[in-house]
Each structure stands twice: as C-alpha cells, then as structure tokens.
Amino acid sequence: MAVPERKPLPFVANFAAGAIAGVSEILTFYPLDVVKTRMQLETGKSKAGLVGTFQNIIREEGVGRLYRGLVPPLMLEAPKRATKFAANDFWGKIYLNLTGQKKMTQELAILTGSSAGATESFVVVPFELVKIKLQDKHSTFAGPMDVVRTIIRKEGLLGFYVGMESTFWRHLWWNAGYFGCIFKVREMLPKPESNKARLLNDLGAGTVGGFVGTAINTPFDVVKSRIQGATKVPGVVPKYNWTYPALVTIAREEGFGALYKGFTPKVMRLAPGGGVLLLVVEFTLNIFRKALGPPYV
C-alpha cells in the first residue's frame, strides 16, 4: 500500500516557526552583532580586533552597551525570520511549479534562497537603520524612538529606507549561501533514523549554511553599515552611496581585508546562529505537524 505524500504545512505555520526561531537566535547572540557593527564602522586599518573591541566597549561604556539597540532587532526578528522561512517556502513552491520539478535541486535551493533574501530585505531595512544608529560608538540618541523622530524630522518616511539597495544585496547573497548549503549538506549527511538525528542534521546543515552565507555576504554588510551609519550633509554626495562602487572604494583605500571587517564576530554569531535558526524552525514545524495530524505528519 502506497504511503500518502505528506502535505506541506500552511503559510502561517512557517511564519510562526521563523518568528520563534528568530527571537531565540537574537537573544543568544546579540552582543556579537554590536561588536561586528563597531568594527565595520571603523575606517582605516583595524586597531582593536574582536577581543579588543569587546574590552573597549565594556571598559569605556559598560556591559549594558553590548545590548544597545536591542529593541529594534528584537522587534524585527519575529517578522524578519518569519518572512525569511515563509518566503523560502513560498518561492520554493513557485519555482517547483514553474520548472516542473518534483523535488528541490541545488540550483533551485540557491534561487529560492536568493528570492527569500530579496523579499526579507524590504521588511528589514528600517529596523536595521535604527539599530546601526544606536550601535555607533558616537551615537547620541536617547533610544530607538529618538532615532525614529530624528529621521522623520530630517528626511521624512523615506529616510527609513536609506541603505535599501545595500540591504537587498546583503540579504540576497546570505540567503543564497545559507539555503543552498542547507540543501547540499542535508544531501551529504546520513539519512536520519530518528527525530533526534534529524534535528542534529538540521543543526549541522544550518551551521555550515550560516558560515558560507556569512563568508559571501560580509563585504555587502560592511558597505551597508557604512551607508546607514553616515550622517547626511546637505549638498554633499555621500562617500558610500551605492553598493558595488562602495566595495571598490573600500578595497582601494583600505585594502581587500577591510571588506571583511567584523567577520569574526559575525561568523561567530551567524554560523551557530544559522544552526539554531534551522533547528528551532524544524522543531517548531514538527509540533505543528503533530498538532494538525494527517496528512501533515
């Protein structure tokens, strides 16, 4: 007797699983994001490094500064990660239908991830802008609402989309690497015989995906931080304006290594963070499958 094919979970289940995973990841790894941003905003030759930047922040500004700007990403993580995984599921179905494929392939996984990242970027950029403004060492803002009021007063609502183009490329490349690697690593690992083994496979695949995604997108993240961290001067063209020209400018003036400023804290967050994301998502989706019963199980 043929085993009935498992039905895909509804959109709301993927959205909720992504939201829960995102909050779990940000609460665990946020201080590394603060350190990463500080390192990326530093122009010229990097002086402090990962440990030195950590020590400087704690010594000069206190431990609490490591959680400066937490509110915007915490508010963002639920819709951001929910959008990531729900969009990945949505685009995966679209591309399978368009190509007539029955199962996901490596190429489709990369294309699907890219599309999910592009979709996610539109949700992310206003929150990222507020976060960068608060994480900057020279920030004088009292808090998130102070940043919001200042942006609206000086630039209007469109001011929240400063860095949209660089955010688009950052998320497109990270998600392409992340979801593309998850597909490949899962394919290479032994077929899991239990739920525990499957979740361990997800943790491993997500960690590898997080590392590769970070290695690919860090230069774009450096540019995004520079664009969003800059103070606009009327009548003056910003030094960092568009992504690809900015990549060339930074490499020419500071060396190629400058494009990977903040890579260590970023990869320390997003490699295991990518594993945690996938693990929590799959764990949560399993709960939904059991709750909904056949044909979702």
BAFI-3210 file (N, C-alpha, C; in Angstrom, 3 decimals, decimal comma, padded with zeros to 6 digits):
// residues 297
n [1|2|3|4|5|6|7|8|9|10|11|12|13|14|15|16|17|18|19|20|21|22|23|24|25|26|27|28|29|30|31|32|33|34|35|36|37|38|39|40|41|42|43|44|45|46|47|48|49|50|51|52|53|54|55|56|57|58|59|60|61|62|63|64|65|66|67|68|69|70|71|72|73|74|75|76|77|78|79|80|81|82|83|84|85|86|87|88|89|90|91|92|93|94|95|96|97|98|99|100|101|102|103|104|105|106|107|108|109|110|111|112|113|114|115|116|117|118|119|120|121|122|123|124|125|126|127|128|129|130|131|132|133|134|135|136|137|138|139|140|141|142|143|144|145|146|147|148|149|150|151|152|153|154|155|156|157|158|159|160|161|162|163|164|165|166|167|168|169|170|171|172|173|174|175|176|177|178|179|180|181|182|183|184|185|186|187|188|189|190|191|192|193|194|195|196|197|198|199|200|201|202|203|204|205|206|207|208|209|210|211|212|213|214|215|216|217|218|219|220|221|222|223|224|225|226|227|228|229|230|231|232|233|234|235|236|237|238|239|240|241|242|243|244|245|246|247|248|249|250|251|252|253|254|255|256|257|258|259|260|261|262|263|264|265|266|267|268|269|270|271|272|273|274|275|276|277|278|279|280|281|282|283|284|285|286|287|288|289|290|291|292|293|294|295|296|297]
n.u [000,843|000,624|002,352|000,793|001,567|003,220|001,566|002,321|002,942|000,731|001,075|001,032|002,096|004,818|005,532|005,143|006,972|009,418|009,418|009,568|012,036|013,730|013,619|014,710|017,339|018,362|018,347|020,283|022,696|023,160|025,133|027,451|026,715|026,683|029,427|030,413|029,268|030,512|033,180|032,943|032,211|034,468|036,835|039,761|042,814|042,130|042,181|041,613|040,439|038,525|038,465|039,623|037,794|035,491|036,479|037,028|034,470|033,154|034,837|034,862|032,195|030,501|028,866|026,209|026,110|026,577|024,157|022,943|020,641|019,099|016,308|015,111|016,099|015,033|012,306|012,209|013,107|011,138|009,185|011,156|012,696|010,527|009,509|011,693|011,770|009,136|008,962|010,939|009,760|007,483|008,578|009,957|007,886|006,773|008,881|009,269|006,851|007,033|009,232|008,560|009,692|009,848|011,127|013,222|016,239|019,849|020,406|017,848|017,453|019,325|018,379|015,834|016,515|017,843|015,705|014,068|015,706|015,804|013,129|012,918|014,574|013,138|011,496|013,306|015,020|014,274|014,393|017,008|018,407|017,785|018,923|021,694|022,278|022,032|023,978|026,387|029,468|029,674|027,128|024,492|021,922|018,937|017,452|015,578|013,157|013,930|015,723|013,933|012,188|014,011|014,867|012,433|011,905|014,079|014,378|012,014|009,552|010,669|013,277|013,761|014,456|017,050|019,948|018,676|019,256|021,809|021,151|019,414|021,197|022,860|021,145|020,183|022,516|023,349|021,200|021,126|023,543|023,087|020,600|021,197|023,433|022,348|020,642|022,551|024,255|022,475|021,875|024,297|024,698|024,182|021,087|018,650|017,554|015,918|014,010|015,716|018,201|017,599|017,184|019,746|021,119|019,928|020,898|023,638|023,640|022,499|024,412|026,703|025,594|025,127|027,763|028,847|027,064|027,670|030,374|030,108|028,492|029,575|031,222|029,187|027,693|029,448|029,528|026,810|026,631|028,334|026,975|024,499|025,353|026,389|026,305|024,097|024,950|023,728|023,779|026,147|027,599|027,287|030,068|029,941|027,601|026,291|026,204|028,125|030,069|030,957|032,152|034,429|035,691|036,278|037,982|040,080|041,022|041,426|042,300|041,754|041,123|039,616|037,037|036,159|035,864|034,810|034,155|034,811|033,286|030,807|030,617|030,882|028,490|026,526|027,105|026,790|024,364|022,852|022,550|021,051|018,756|017,676|017,339|015,453|013,340|012,655|012,046|009,834|008,092|007,636|006,103|003,797|003,052|002,415|000,328|-001,584|-001,906|-002,530|-002,913|-000,352|001,671]
n.v [-001,195|002,188|004,858|007,789|011,015|013,502|016,435|019,856|022,231|024,887|028,418|030,080|028,470|028,137|030,815|031,399|029,598|030,572|033,075|032,430|031,119|033,208|035,102|033,544|033,210|035,880|036,768|035,171|035,725|038,490|040,471|039,978|041,013|043,755|044,240|043,489|045,466|047,790|047,306|047,333|049,954|051,344|053,182|052,974|051,240|048,398|048,440|047,368|044,734|041,664|040,795|043,033|045,048|044,199|044,422|047,183|048,329|047,388|048,414|051,219|051,936|050,288|047,144|047,058|048,372|046,500|045,570|047,612|049,106|046,852|046,670|047,442|045,281|043,126|043,552|043,310|040,718|038,687|039,258|039,382|036,896|035,236|036,066|035,325|032,408|031,771|033,028|031,611|029,094|029,770|030,768|028,498|026,686|028,066|028,056|025,324|024,653|026,237|025,151|022,552|020,592|017,848|017,585|019,547|021,020|021,605|023,988|025,175|025,526|027,500|029,607|029,926|030,642|033,085|034,635|034,631|036,077|038,562|039,297|039,436|041,624|043,984|044,138|044,381|046,711|049,367|048,809|047,880|050,221|051,903|050,370|050,382|053,102|053,344|051,579|052,684|053,996|056,733|057,534|059,643|059,365|058,998|056,711|054,130|055,423|058,059|058,043|057,383|059,620|061,638|060,873|061,041|063,784|065,005|063,689|062,563|059,936|058,307|058,322|056,155|054,175|054,402|052,942|050,798|049,507|048,331|046,701|044,951|043,509|042,396|040,608|039,011|037,605|036,329|034,605|033,042|031,599|030,381|028,799|027,331|025,844|024,419|022,624|021,089|020,041|018,550|016,613|015,280|014,226|011,294|009,509|010,427|008,418|008,880|011,351|012,876|012,505|013,694|016,349|016,971|016,779|018,965|021,025|020,861|021,302|023,861|025,356|025,137|026,337|028,914|029,768|029,780|031,542|033,878|034,243|034,876|037,200|039,200|041,440|042,986|043,578|045,200|047,459|048,194|048,917|051,149|052,903|053,243|054,180|056,674|060,263|062,453|065,211|068,218|068,900|067,602|064,869|061,572|059,598|056,832|055,316|053,724|050,171|048,392|050,196|051,236|048,998|048,771|051,220|050,972|048,717|049,735|051,955|050,997|048,430|044,975|043,361|044,975|044,720|042,612|043,328|042,855|040,257|038,028|038,251|038,284|035,819|034,151|034,579|034,065|031,575|029,403|030,536|030,297|027,561|027,232|028,639|027,030|024,629|025,315|026,179|023,799|022,119|023,453|023,362|020,649|020,328|021,652|019,913|017,566|018,517|019,195|016,816|013,966|015,055|016,074|015,085]
n.w [000,000|-000,893|000,669|001,757|000,402|002,308|003,224|002,498|005,106|006,192|005,274|007,579|009,583|008,845|009,005|011,755|012,916|011,948|013,204|015,970|016,003|015,217|017,348|019,389|018,438|018,302|020,970|022,040|020,666|020,349|021,464|019,925|017,508|017,980|018,427|015,925|014,247|015,259|014,544|011,780|011,236|011,763|010,139|007,985|008,962|010,895|014,432|017,009|016,943|017,547|020,361|021,574|020,860|022,207|024,870|024,968|024,674|026,993|029,017|028,553|028,165|029,539|030,393|029,628|027,207|025,275|024,672|023,499|021,345|021,087|021,097|018,504|016,692|018,120|017,995|015,310|014,689|014,853|012,654|010,629|010,488|010,277|007,829|006,226|006,298|005,617|003,125|001,772|001,669|000,167|-002,319|-003,075|-003,717|-005,868|-007,779|-008,165|-009,368|-011,698|-013,024|-013,277|-011,757|-009,445|-007,041|-004,845|-006,075|-006,064|-007,518|-007,602|-004,878|-004,264|-005,877|-004,768|-002,134|-002,630|-003,593|-001,346|000,390|-000,911|-000,672|002,120|002,673|002,260|004,468|006,494|006,370|007,618|010,385|010,650|010,058|012,246|014,274|013,584|013,896|016,655|017,595|016,866|017,990|018,418|018,820|019,867|020,439|022,394|022,476|020,672|019,764|019,694|017,568|015,511|015,520|014,828|012,247|010,823|011,124|009,815|007,319|006,487|005,874|003,909|004,615|006,222|004,559|003,775|002,554|001,418|-001,020|-000,546|001,584|000,327|-001,386|000,561|001,959|-000,109|-000,990|001,404|002,049|-000,254|-000,042|002,459|002,324|000,050|000,880|003,025|001,710|000,273|002,301|003,862|001,983|001,816|004,354|006,492|006,173|008,491|011,230|013,307|015,203|016,781|015,513|013,078|013,832|014,738|012,328|011,071|012,678|012,118|009,301|009,160|010,543|008,897|006,627|007,667|008,062|005,423|004,131|005,551|004,884|002,207|002,231|003,884|002,880|001,694|003,901|005,339|003,662|003,828|006,541|006,556|004,823|006,137|008,576|008,157|008,477|007,009|004,973|003,853|000,385|-000,053|-001,615|-000,492|000,627|000,600|-001,245|-003,292|-003,565|-005,067|-006,228|-003,763|-002,584|-004,174|-003,570|-000,791|-000,822|-002,372|-000,876|001,731|001,583|000,619|002,782|004,467|003,655|005,014|007,615|010,923|010,466|012,095|014,662|013,422|012,039|014,195|015,364|013,311|012,181|014,206|014,901|012,573|012,586|014,944|014,208|012,074|013,454|015,498|013,903|012,465|014,609|015,700|013,516|013,443|015,735|014,927|012,841|014,235|015,782|013,863|012,581|010,294|006,867|007,367|008,930]
ca.u [000,000|001,454|002,277|000,359|002,584|002,970|001,110|003,077|002,271|000,237|001,959|001,078|002,978|006,185|005,725|005,273|008,222|010,502|009,368|010,071|013,470|014,435|013,737|015,659|018,690|018,824|018,593|021,505|023,930|023,142|026,368|028,381|026,270|027,145|030,864|030,577|028,943|031,567|034,364|032,670|032,118|035,810|037,533|041,207|043,282|041,501|043,142|041,307|040,098|037,334|038,598|039,873|036,552|034,689|037,052|036,861|033,059|032,847|035,625|034,537|030,763|029,739|028,343|024,894|026,248|026,552|022,756|022,446|019,989|018,469|014,859|014,717|016,215|014,147|011,011|012,359|013,452|009,968|008,772|012,279|012,944|009,283|009,474|012,748|011,407|007,869|009,261|011,678|008,759|006,629|009,298|010,270|006,715|006,629|009,902|009,000|005,755|007,487|010,205|008,011|010,466|009,105|011,886|014,175|017,607|020,815|020,205|016,584|017,627|020,038|017,461|014,787|017,113|018,066|014,403|013,627|016,523|015,345|011,838|013,194|015,270|012,164|010,987|014,420|015,859|014,056|014,865|018,465|018,881|017,683|019,904|023,035|022,414|022,185|025,194|027,552|030,175|029,467|025,691|023,994|020,475|018,480|016,865|015,009|012,164|014,661|016,213|012,769|011,733|015,034|014,813|011,200|012,034|015,103|014,342|010,698|009,395|011,594|014,574|013,919|014,929|018,456|020,655|017,816|019,939|022,866|020,467|018,912|022,290|023,329|020,237|020,131|023,687|023,387|020,194|021,531|024,539|022,503|019,664|021,891|024,278|021,489|020,214|023,684|024,740|021,468|022,024|025,538|024,653|023,425|019,653|018,356|016,637|015,090|013,812|016,929|019,216|017,190|017,435|021,203|021,448|019,496|021,834|024,886|023,410|022,270|025,680|027,507|024,932|025,379|029,167|029,027|026,315|028,419|031,587|029,721|027,805|030,198|031,543|027,959|027,298|030,339|029,027|025,517|026,894|028,915|025,927|023,481|025,972|026,843|025,444|023,890|025,262|023,039|024,606|027,363|027,343|027,900|031,215|029,431|026,238|025,813|026,931|029,292|031,132|031,485|033,055|035,686|036,299|036,835|039,126|041,177|041,543|041,744|042,742|040,679|040,760|038,636|035,705|035,798|035,844|033,689|033,808|034,911|032,074|029,641|030,538|030,642|027,055|025,641|027,313|025,921|023,024|022,150|022,174|019,956|017,568|017,100|016,932|014,215|012,287|012,217|011,430|008,512|007,246|007,256|004,999|002,626|002,650|001,765|-000,933|-002,523|-002,146|-002,511|-001,775|000,817|002,710]
ca.v [000,000|003,395|005,812|009,083|012,073|014,474|017,722|020,992|022,998|026,187|029,581|030,608|027,617|028,534|032,175|031,325|028,894|031,516|034,117|031,853|030,864|034,481|035,662|032,690|033,476|037,245|036,863|034,417|036,175|039,915|041,244|039,818|041,905|045,088|044,270|043,440|046,778|048,723|047,024|047,712|051,407|051,908|053,336|052,808|049,935|047,982|048,516|046,620|043,332|041,176|040,845|044,416|045,807|043,781|045,016|048,641|048,655|047,132|049,315|052,628|052,237|049,392|045,909|047,332|048,860|045,338|045,343|048,865|048,892|045,530|046,731|047,325|043,933|042,190|043,763|042,905|039,313|037,861|039,373|039,161|035,465|034,642|036,352|034,521|030,998|031,702|033,384|030,493|028,068|030,296|030,790|027,115|026,124|028,770|027,605|023,923|024,657|026,839|024,276|021,206|019,659|017,223|017,793|020,655|020,744|022,585|025,248|025,763|025,934|028,786|030,593|030,139|031,399|034,456|035,301|034,841|037,163|039,811|039,602|039,785|042,908|045,078|044,185|044,586|047,909|050,432|048,362|047,848|051,606|052,351|049,597|050,875|054,433|053,169|050,816|053,509|054,474|058,172|057,787|060,482|059,151|058,523|055,386|053,886|056,416|059,283|057,847|057,437|061,019|062,419|060,514|061,605|065,244|065,446|063,058|062,038|058,482|057,622|058,245|054,833|053,235|054,632|051,656|049,726|048,749|047,512|045,678|043,984|042,622|041,647|039,503|038,098|036,725|035,472|033,555|032,126|030,704|029,645|027,758|026,459|024,913|023,524|021,554|020,226|019,337|017,535|015,562|014,552|013,564|010,036|009,680|010,274|007,332|009,312|012,798|013,472|012,515|014,674|017,691|017,161|017,068|020,341|021,912|020,860|021,932|025,283|025,969|025,258|027,349|030,223|030,129|030,098|032,768|034,987|034,442|035,504|038,499|040,180|042,718|043,747|044,041|046,323|048,603|048,600|049,616|052,456|053,743|053,575|054,847|058,015|061,415|063,172|066,636|068,796|069,351|066,798|063,492|060,637|058,823|055,488|055,560|052,511|049,012|047,877|051,212|051,350|047,858|049,131|052,321|050,445|047,846|050,562|052,856|050,326|047,066|043,992|042,839|045,854|044,251|041,551|043,837|042,320|038,898|037,057|038,221|037,993|034,385|033,513|034,667|033,553|030,143|028,667|031,123|029,663|026,227|027,390|029,028|025,878|023,659|025,771|026,168|022,422|021,627|024,080|022,816|019,299|020,478|021,960|018,701|016,656|019,118|019,170|015,423|013,646|014,499|016,906|014,349]
ca.w [000,000|-001,009|001,779|001,219|000,460|003,368|002,702|003,037|006,154|005,723|005,371|008,945|010,376|008,508|009,509|013,209|013,239|011,701|014,228|017,225|015,813|015,153|018,697|020,116|017,945|018,619|022,410|022,343|020,001|020,028|021,718|018,808|016,443|018,357|018,179|014,464|013,681|015,658|013,745|010,397|011,139|011,942|008,863|008,093|009,425|012,152|015,529|018,232|016,758|018,247|021,824|021,950|020,734|023,363|026,078|024,917|024,918|028,404|029,864|028,342|028,096|030,396|029,784|029,045|025,838|024,392|024,313|022,942|020,056|021,053|020,882|017,088|016,128|018,807|017,352|013,913|014,469|014,566|011,244|009,706|010,304|009,789|006,394|005,586|006,104|004,882|001,732|001,188|001,373|-000,908|-003,592|-003,429|-004,399|-007,151|-008,734|-008,494|-010,339|-012,950|-013,702|-013,422|-010,929|-008,347|-005,808|-004,839|-006,517|-005,569|-008,230|-007,164|-003,482|-004,297|-006,441|-003,768|-001,033|-003,113|-003,665|000,037|000,931|-001,525|-000,045|003,511|002,777|002,317|005,837|007,414|006,287|008,605|011,698|010,576|010,105|013,646|015,050|013,274|014,502|018,104|017,892|016,573|019,177|018,571|018,873|020,971|020,525|023,702|022,314|019,337|019,352|019,385|016,202|014,618|015,423|014,128|010,826|010,256|011,089|008,862|005,995|006,156|005,974|003,002|005,285|006,839|003,547|003,453|002,577|000,906|-002,079|000,048|002,386|-000,658|-001,798|001,728|002,269|-001,253|-001,004|002,603|001,940|-001,323|000,547|003,587|001,906|-000,896|001,646|003,804|000,804|-000,069|003,493|004,178|000,975|002,084|005,664|006,517|006,364|009,921|011,574|014,437|015,274|017,355|014,456|012,072|014,381|014,729|010,926|010,814|013,374|011,347|007,996|009,391|010,943|007,671|005,809|008,269|007,806|003,997|003,867|006,135|004,082|000,943|002,301|004,771|002,217|001,487|005,225|005,652|002,896|004,400|007,805|006,246|004,237|007,131|009,721|007,776|008,728|005,755|004,939|002,690|-000,712|-000,159|-002,048|000,458|000,136|000,332|-001,693|-003,957|-003,034|-005,785|-006,204|-002,398|-002,398|-004,845|-002,807|000,463|-001,155|-002,882|000,151|003,000|001,335|000,474|004,099|005,099|003,287|005,959|008,987|011,687|010,036|013,199|015,489|012,576|011,778|015,492|015,621|012,275|011,895|015,137|014,848|011,456|013,050|015,910|013,436|011,380|014,467|016,135|012,871|012,202|015,847|015,799|012,448|013,871|016,686|014,099|012,112|015,183|016,213|012,738|012,232|008,864|006,106|007,542|009,666]
c.u [000,883|001,247|001,876|001,439|002,214|002,633|001,948|002,260|001,792|001,250|002,125|002,001|004,439|006,513|005,971|006,586|009,423|010,574|009,961|011,583|014,262|014,643|014,741|017,095|019,199|019,131|019,899|022,756|024,053|024,452|027,389|028,002|026,720|028,633|031,141|030,343|030,015|032,816|034,163|032,634|033,477|036,523|039,036|041,552|042,676|042,531|042,868|041,103|038,903|037,428|038,785|038,618|035,604|035,179|036,844|035,429|032,728|033,555|035,138|033,047|029,899|029,164|027,017|024,966|026,232|025,125|022,095|021,843|019,292|016,993|014,476|014,903|015,311|012,732|011,029|012,462|012,244|009,508|009,886|012,490|011,691|009,173|010,482|012,258|010,081|008,099|010,032|010,721|007,893|007,334|009,688|009,127|006,539|007,605|009,730|007,888|006,213|008,398|009,674|008,776|009,587|009,776|012,849|015,553|018,533|020,585|018,932|016,677|018,321|019,118|016,356|015,304|017,345|016,766|013,854|014,396|016,100|014,023|012,050|013,766|014,302|011,568|012,064|014,933|015,540|014,585|016,392|019,052|018,872|018,739|021,318|023,275|022,659|023,490|026,471|028,153|029,865|027,982|025,319|022,486|020,102|017,915|016,238|014,041|012,817|015,212|015,061|012,315|012,713|014,998|013,589|011,327|012,972|014,899|012,974|010,680|010,351|012,995|014,830|014,438|016,309|019,186|019,823|018,547|021,016|022,273|019,927|020,008|022,797|022,457|020,124|021,292|023,742|022,413|020,506|022,536|023,952|021,626|020,289|022,734|023,450|021,058|021,351|024,156|023,757|021,593|023,233|025,502|023,873|021,939|019,305|017,310|015,718|014,947|015,059|018,023|018,883|017,465|018,930|021,699|021,092|020,451|023,143|024,740|023,235|023,541|026,596|026,918|025,170|026,795|029,355|028,297|027,056|029,679|031,269|029,261|028,480|030,606|030,317|027,441|028,150|029,842|027,712|025,718|027,438|027,838|024,926|024,059|026,382|025,809|025,317|024,204|024,612|024,027|025,881|026,985|028,027|029,053|030,777|027,945|025,612|026,749|028,216|030,397|031,767|032,442|034,434|036,421|036,976|038,062|040,328|041,828|042,047|042,280|041,563|040,196|039,708|037,208|035,239|035,940|034,603|033,329|033,810|033,686|030,823|029,498|030,343|029,175|026,260|025,921|026,503|024,496|022,200|021,704|021,001|018,658|016,888|016,584|015,587|013,054|011,749|011,539|010,002|007,567|006,782|006,082|003,701|002,122|001,885|000,397|-001,985|-002,860|-002,088|-003,316|-000,496|001,987|003,556]
c.v [001,251|004,314|007,164|010,150|013,091|015,833|018,855|021,741|024,338|027,312|030,042|029,775|027,960|029,919|032,153|030,657|029,812|032,595|033,617|031,626|032,165|035,100|034,853|033,015|034,851|037,385|036,178|035,120|037,682|040,673|041,132|040,729|043,336|045,236|044,288|044,805|047,804|048,546|047,477|049,227|052,087|051,965|053,228|051,419|049,604|047,901|047,501|045,122|042,948|041,369|042,279|045,268|045,479|044,495|046,522|049,061|048,505|048,133|050,766|052,942|051,343|048,207|046,157|047,790|047,717|044,981|046,614|048,598|047,547|045,596|046,649|045,923|042,913|042,299|043,230|041,403|038,452|038,023|039,065|037,676|034,747|034,845|035,491|033,103|030,848|032,020|032,265|029,363|028,494|030,237|029,387|026,467|026,749|028,201|026,134|023,832|025,168|025,904|022,877|020,157|019,093|017,479|018,951|020,178|021,811|023,959|025,946|026,239|027,294|029,890|030,944|030,973|032,849|035,247|035,580|035,997|038,514|040,251|040,112|041,198|044,083|045,237|044,707|046,018|049,010|050,069|048,334|049,250|052,132|051,658|050,123|052,224|054,315|052,466|051,623|054,061|055,934|058,542|058,634|060,322|058,556|057,109|055,256|054,973|057,762|059,218|058,009|058,880|061,864|062,146|061,135|063,124|065,711|064,919|062,547|060,519|057,718|057,506|056,902|053,805|053,606|053,293|050,504|048,859|047,834|046,404|044,570|042,990|041,787|040,430|038,516|037,109|035,816|034,306|032,558|031,112|029,809|028,494|026,807|025,422|023,933|022,339|020,565|019,407|018,248|016,335|014,678|013,769|012,249|010,307|009,443|009,188|007,704|010,830|013,500|013,583|013,554|016,102|017,989|017,462|018,517|021,338|022,019|021,577|023,437|026,015|026,167|026,344|028,750|030,699|030,567|031,388|033,995|035,292|035,164|036,950|039,547|041,474|043,605|044,305|045,235|047,588|049,112|049,386|051,015|053,411|054,185|054,322|056,278|059,074|062,207|064,655|067,226|069,289|068,566|065,366|062,531|059,856|057,413|055,630|054,309|051,353|048,675|048,926|051,364|050,202|048,174|050,206|051,807|049,590|048,675|051,381|052,129|048,913|046,107|043,469|043,672|045,434|043,127|042,008|043,297|040,901|037,917|037,081|037,887|036,493|033,607|033,559|033,853|032,111|029,306|029,207|030,545|028,260|026,279|027,740|027,813|024,845|024,036|025,766|024,757|021,804|022,162|023,547|021,402|019,340|020,771|020,708|017,733|017,187|019,024|017,743|015,155|014,688|015,298|016,158|013,530]
c.w [000,000|000,189|001,218|001,420|001,535|002,774|003,303|004,077|005,611|005,988|006,814|009,831|010,118|009,050|011,022|013,620|013,038|012,756|015,551|017,140|015,847|016,521|019,519|019,733|018,384|020,106|022,797|021,844|019,789|020,313|020,583|017,640|016,719|018,037|016,680|013,837|014,015|014,793|012,297|010,211|011,274|010,588|009,080|008,584|010,784|013,266|016,645|018,020|017,603|019,750|022,288|021,880|021,874|024,632|026,119|025,230|026,399|029,307|029,768|028,459|028,977|029,639|029,074|027,599|024,822|023,976|023,803|021,566|019,955|020,669|019,401|016,507|016,812|018,237|015,923|013,738|014,146|013,119|010,258|009,429|009,808|008,283|005,645|005,274|005,361|003,403|001,044|000,801|000,183|-002,261|-004,037|-004,196|-005,786|-008,184|-009,104|-009,547|-011,704|-013,748|-013,942|-012,633|-009,814|-007,007|-005,972|-005,310|-005,925|-006,204|-007,765|-005,713|-003,405|-004,806|-005,439|-002,602|-001,414|-003,109|-002,267|000,677|000,388|-000,898|001,377|003,645|002,895|003,725|006,791|007,503|007,309|009,992|011,743|010,692|011,534|014,502|014,841|013,938|016,010|018,468|017,662|017,872|019,469|018,661|020,093|021,141|021,883|023,626|020,939|018,868|019,026|017,963|015,211|014,421|014,615|012,626|010,161|010,097|009,980|007,448|005,571|006,221|005,063|003,603|005,934|005,842|002,999|003,571|002,055|-000,106|-001,504|000,922|001,480|-001,026|-000,625|001,985|001,118|-001,196|000,226|002,471|000,830|-000,781|001,620|003,117|000,883|-000,188|002,468|002,938|000,562|001,124|003,896|003,241|001,278|003,390|005,584|006,778|007,832|010,174|012,735|014,395|015,798|016,290|013,391|012,549|014,449|013,316|010,580|011,459|012,591|010,015|008,147|009,776|009,739|006,762|006,334|008,018|006,354|003,635|004,370|005,332|002,776|001,150|003,178|004,067|001,998|002,817|005,658|004,950|003,483|005,689|007,547|005,708|005,298|008,332|009,437|008,145|007,436|005,927|003,694|001,635|-000,920|-000,551|-001,076|-000,170|-000,245|-000,009|-002,301|-003,647|-003,786|-005,940|-004,826|-002,085|-002,982|-004,056|-001,540|000,186|-001,604|-001,757|001,395|002,828|001,309|001,826|004,798|004,773|004,214|007,408|009,699|011,327|011,204|014,103|014,690|012,359|013,083|015,877|014,608|011,855|012,891|015,141|013,720|011,804|014,002|015,186|012,811|012,371|015,085|015,143|012,667|013,425|015,975|014,731|012,778|014,837|015,930|013,380|013,030|015,618|015,105|012,295|010,740|008,081|006,265|008,206|008,686]
res [m|a|v|p|e|r|k|p|l|p|f|v|a|n|f|a|a|g|a|i|a|g|v|s|e|i|l|t|f|y|p|l|d|v|v|k|t|r|m|q|l|e|t|g|k|s|k|a|g|l|v|g|t|f|q|n|i|i|r|e|e|g|v|g|r|l|y|r|g|l|v|p|p|l|m|l|e|a|p|k|r|a|t|k|f|a|a|n|d|f|w|g|k|i|y|l|n|l|t|g|q|k|k|m|t|q|e|l|a|i|l|t|g|s|s|a|g|a|t|e|s|f|v|v|v|p|f|e|l|v|k|i|k|l|q|d|k|h|s|t|f|a|g|p|m|d|v|v|r|t|i|i|r|k|e|g|l|l|g|f|y|v|g|m|e|s|t|f|w|r|h|l|w|w|n|a|g|y|f|g|c|i|f|k|v|r|e|m|l|p|k|p|e|s|n|k|a|r|l|l|n|d|l|g|a|g|t|v|g|g|f|v|g|t|a|i|n|t|p|f|d|v|v|k|s|r|i|q|g|a|t|k|v|p|g|v|v|p|k|y|n|w|t|y|p|a|l|v|t|i|a|r|e|e|g|f|g|a|l|y|k|g|f|t|p|k|v|m|r|l|a|p|g|g|g|v|l|l|l|v|v|e|f|t|l|n|i|f|r|k|a|l|g|p|p|y|v]
***
